[in-house]
Amino acid sequence: MKTNTHLFWILTAFFWGASALYTVWSLLDSFHGYVEWVGTLALALCGALFALIAFFLGRAHSAQGGELPEDIQTADIDDGDTEVGFYSPWSWWPMMVAAGAALVFLGVAIGEWIAFIGAALAFVCIVGWVFEYYRGYFGR
C-alpha cells in the first residue's frame, strides 16, 4: 500500500504540473490568447482525484498498524491470499439474474414493458440466489 500511495502522489504532481503547463500554453497561444478552462480544470481535477486517493491510502496504511504482504520483500504469494467466499458452482441463479438484467437493458432499448418484466425476473432471481442455502442443500 505504501508503493501505491507513492505512485498516486507522483500522478498528483504530474497532473497538477500538466494543468499549469496547459494553462501557460493556452495563454501563449497566438490564436486565442486566453485560458482554456475546460482542459485546465480537467487536468487539475484529475490531480485532485489522485491526491484524494493518495491521502486516503496513506491514512489507511498508517492506521492499519502493520505492513501488508505486498510491502514486504520476502513475502510469498500465499501470504496475501484472503478468503474470497463460497460460490456454488451448480447454481443456476446467476445465469437467471443475468437474463433478467439483459431483459431490462433490452426493454430500455426496445420497449419499457420488457424492462418491467426483466426487473421483476431479476428481483425474484436475486432473492432466490441469496436464499439458496436458507433451508440446507437444495432445500425446497
ABEGO torsion letter per residue (X at the ends): XAAAAAAAAAAAAAAAAAAAAAAAAAAABAAAGBBBAAAAAAAAAAAAAAAAAAAAAAAAAAAAGEBBAAABAABBAAAABBBAEBBBAABAAAAAAAAAAAAAAAAAAABAAAAAAAAAAAAAAAAAAAAAAAAEBGBX
